[in-house]
């Protein structure tokens, strides 16, 4: 089986360099028409020039592919909608959206300003929301769509100095969980990619020997699998250095305490037991928690 994207149209945000550039080049090499979106700003989100996006477009065209550039900021919903409208006028459809754009403003929470927290959430979370909202109706009408949110281990598991980034990245998992449910009837499959790669965002955080292993193009095969015709949906794929893992948000079987006067004490005393992971599940919707809890209560109360 060879994954191809002939006849498909892909939009990749933050595609002027790093991971986004590799994603755009790989999609184009496999037949997709690509919208290369990049504001062209600094790592902390300042400034902007469309030059970076245009250079990637030139690369794709030089290799015989089709691409157009966009300098729209993902935080500007009107500009994002205009980008998608142009895509639809140019190619008539949009099949793939890769929400990859992001910035960093790392500081410990004690030293972080609310403005720095808010801006990172605005770019990562609301940027993905703006782009996804702009393509959603088109994907529903054509009964086909593949969307990837770029999450992070910093969101899934935490990382010192990245409370803003981690909060935004975990929020994208929640967005993916619900959109995968809502998009199912129209074959819109929504997944998350958690990359570990040597990009502008990581070059000052890791030793050189490690950075050499973490090439951005070692992540992109995972991205291609998540947007293929036979892609999964509702997956959290972790990728780095050519290695791939799946992350899951699980629910333990837990315990029943009821409502005695010492219920709080019982929860505290039995925390190890309610955290026992044997028999844990990966719920298919948020209703699973309530179903599990009411079931335990009914059994306990006869």
C-alpha positions in Angstrom: 0.0 0.0 0.0 1.3 3.4 -1.0 -0.3 6.5 0.6 -1.1 9.0 -2.1 -3.0 12.3 -2.1 -3.7 12.8 -5.8 -6.7 15.1 -6.3 -6.6 16.1 -2.6 -6.2 19.7 -1.4 -4.3 20.3 1.9 -3.9 23.3 4.1 -0.8 23.3 6.4 -0.4 26.2 8.9 3.0 27.2 10.2 4.5 25.6 7.1 7.3 28.1 6.4 9.8 26.0 8.3 10.4 23.1 10.6 7.7 20.5 10.9 5.1 22.4 8.8 7.5 22.7 5.9 8.3 19.0 6.0 4.5 18.2 6.2 3.8 20.5 3.2 6.7 19.1 1.1 5.7 15.5 1.8 2.0 16.0 1.0 2.9 17.7 -2.3 5.4 15.0 -3.2 2.6 12.5 -2.8 0.2 14.4 -5.1 -1.6 16.9 -2.9 -2.2 20.5 -3.9 -1.0 22.5 -0.9 -1.8 25.8 0.7 1.4 26.8 2.5 0.3 29.1 5.4 2.8 31.0 7.5 2.7 34.4 9.1 6.5 34.5 9.0 6.8 35.9 12.5 9.5 35.3 15.2 9.4 32.3 17.5 7.5 34.4 20.1 4.9 35.5 17.6 6.2 39.0 16.7 6.3 40.5 13.2 5.3 38.7 10.0 6.4 38.3 6.4 5.0 36.0 3.7 8.5 35.2 2.4 8.9 31.9 4.4 5.6 30.5 2.9 6.6 31.6 -0.6 9.9 29.9 -0.4 8.2 26.6 0.4 5.8 27.1 -2.4 8.7 27.7 -4.8 10.3 24.4 -3.5 7.1 22.5 -4.2 6.6 24.0 -7.7 10.2 23.4 -8.6 9.6 19.7 -7.8 6.6 19.7 -10.1 3.9 20.1 -7.5 1.1 22.6 -7.1 1.0 25.1 -4.1 -0.1 28.6 -3.2 1.2 30.7 -0.3 -0.8 32.4 2.5 0.5 34.9 5.1 -2.7 34.9 7.1 -2.4 34.8 10.9 -4.3 31.9 12.3 -5.5 34.2 15.1 -7.4 36.4 12.5 -10.6 34.5 11.8 -11.5 36.7 8.8 -8.1 36.3 7.2 -8.3 32.5 7.7 -11.7 32.4 6.1 -10.4 34.4 3.2 -7.5 31.9 2.8 -10.0 29.0 2.7 -12.3 30.9 0.3 -9.3 31.4 -2.0 -8.5 27.7 -1.8 -12.0 26.8 -2.7 -12.0 29.2 -5.6 -8.7 27.9 -6.8 -9.1 24.2 -6.4 -12.8 23.6 -5.6 -12.3 21.7 -2.3 -10.3 21.3 0.8 -9.6 17.8 2.1 -6.9 18.1 4.6 -6.1 20.6 7.4 -2.9 20.4 9.4 -3.1 22.8 12.4 0.6 23.2 13.0 1.2 26.9 13.6 2.4 27.9 17.0 4.6 30.1 19.1 6.5 29.9 22.5 6.6 32.2 25.4 8.2 30.0 28.0 8.5 31.1 31.7 7.7 29.6 35.0 4.1 30.3 36.0 5.2 32.6 38.8 7.0 34.8 36.3 4.6 34.5 33.3 2.4 37.5 32.5 -1.3 36.9 31.7 -0.7 38.4 28.3 2.0 35.8 27.5 -0.4 33.0 28.7 -3.3 34.4 26.7 -1.4 34.9 23.4 0.0 31.3 23.4 -3.5 29.9 23.9 -4.8 32.3 21.2 -2.3 31.0 18.6 -2.4 27.3 19.4 -6.0 26.7 20.5 -8.0 29.5 18.8 -5.8 29.4 15.7 -6.7 25.8 15.3 -10.4 26.6 16.0 -10.4 29.4 13.4 -8.9 27.2 10.7 -11.1 24.2 11.5 -14.2 26.3 11.6 -13.3 27.7 8.2 -13.0 24.3 6.5 -15.7 22.5 8.5 -18.7 23.2 6.3 -16.8 22.5 3.1 -15.7 19.1 4.5 -19.2 18.3 5.6 -20.7 19.1 2.2 -18.2 16.9 0.4 -18.5 14.2 3.1 -14.7 14.0 3.4 -12.1 15.6 5.7 -8.9 14.9 7.5 -7.9 17.2 10.3 -4.8 17.0 12.5 -4.3 19.1 15.7 -0.6 19.4 16.8 -0.6 18.6 20.5 2.5 18.0 22.6 3.9 15.9 25.4 4.0 19.2 27.3 0.2 19.2 27.3 -0.2 15.5 27.7 2.3 15.1 30.6 3.5 18.6 31.6 6.8 20.5 31.2 8.4 23.1 33.5 8.0 26.6 32.2 5.3 25.8 29.7 2.0 26.2 31.5 0.6 28.3 28.7 1.8 26.0 25.9 0.8 22.9 27.8 -2.7 24.2 28.5 -3.2 25.1 24.9 -1.9 21.8 23.6 -4.1 19.7 26.0 -7.1 21.8 25.0 -6.5 20.7 21.4 -6.9 17.1 22.5 -10.3 18.0 24.0 -11.2 19.7 20.7 -10.2 16.7 18.7 -12.2 14.3 21.0 -15.5 16.2 20.3 -14.9 17.0 16.6 -14.1 13.4 15.8 -17.5 12.5 17.2 -19.4 15.3 15.4 -17.5 14.7 12.1 -18.0 11.0 11.9 -21.2 11.0 9.9 -19.5 13.0 7.2 -16.3 11.0 7.2 -14.3 13.8 8.8 -11.6 12.1 10.8 -9.8 14.2 13.4 -6.6 13.2 15.1 -3.8 14.7 17.2 0.0 14.5 16.5 2.4 15.0 19.4 5.8 15.5 17.7 9.3 15.6 19.2 11.5 17.3 16.7 14.4 19.7 16.3 12.8 22.9 15.2 13.1 26.6 16.2 11.0 25.7 19.2 13.5 23.0 20.5 16.9 24.0 19.3 17.9 25.7 22.6 16.3 23.0 24.8 18.3 19.9 23.8 21.9 18.8 23.3 23.2 18.7 19.7 23.5 14.9 19.6 19.8 14.6 20.5 18.8 17.2 18.0 20.4 15.3 15.2 18.1 12.3 15.9 15.0 14.5 16.1 14.8 15.5 12.5 11.5 17.1 11.6 11.2 14.7 8.6 11.2 11.8 11.0 7.8 13.0 12.4 6.1 13.6 9.0 5.4 9.9 8.2 3.0 9.9 11.2 1.3 13.0 9.9 0.8 11.3 6.5 -0.8 8.3 8.1 -3.2 10.5 10.1 -4.5 12.3 7.0 -4.6 9.4 4.6 -7.9 8.0 3.1 -7.7 5.1 5.5 -6.7 7.2 8.5 -7.8 6.4 12.0 -9.9 8.9 13.9 -9.6 10.2 17.5 -6.0 9.0 17.8 -3.2 10.7 19.7 0.0 9.8 17.8 3.3 10.5 19.4 6.3 10.7 17.0 10.0 11.5 17.1 13.3 10.2 15.8 11.5 7.7 13.6 9.7 6.2 16.6 5.9 6.2 17.0 3.6 5.6 20.0 -0.1 6.0 20.8 -1.2 8.0 23.9 -4.6 7.5 25.6 -6.8 9.2 28.1 -8.1 6.4 30.2 -10.7 5.8 33.0 -10.0 3.3 35.8 -12.8 1.1 37.2 -12.5 3.0 40.5 -14.5 2.3 43.7 -17.9 3.2 45.2 -17.9 5.2 48.4 -21.4 6.6 48.6 -22.3 9.5 50.8 -21.4 8.6 54.4 -20.2 11.4 56.7 -16.6 10.3 56.1 -16.9 10.1 52.3 -14.0 12.6 51.8 -11.8 10.5 54.2 -12.8 7.3 52.4 -11.7 8.9 49.0 -8.4 9.9 50.5 -7.7 6.6 52.2 -8.6 4.6 49.1 -6.9 6.8 46.5 -4.5 3.9 45.5 -7.4 1.6 45.0 -9.5 3.9 42.9 -6.3 4.6 40.8 -5.7 0.9 40.1 -5.2 0.7 36.4 -6.2 -2.9 35.9 -9.4 -3.0 33.8 -9.1 0.7 32.8 -10.9 1.7 29.6 -10.5 4.3 26.8 -14.0 5.9 26.9 -15.7 6.6 23.5 -17.4 9.7 24.9 -17.7 11.8 28.0 -20.9 9.9 28.9 -18.8 6.9 29.8 -17.7 8.4 33.2 -21.3 8.9 34.3 -22.4 5.5 33.1 -19.6 3.9 35.0 -20.4 5.8 38.2 -24.1 5.3 38.2 -23.5 1.6 37.4 -21.3 1.2 40.5 -23.9 3.1 42.6 -26.8 0.9 41.5 -24.8 -2.3 42.2 -23.7 -1.1 45.6 -27.2 0.1 46.6 -29.0 -3.0 45.3 
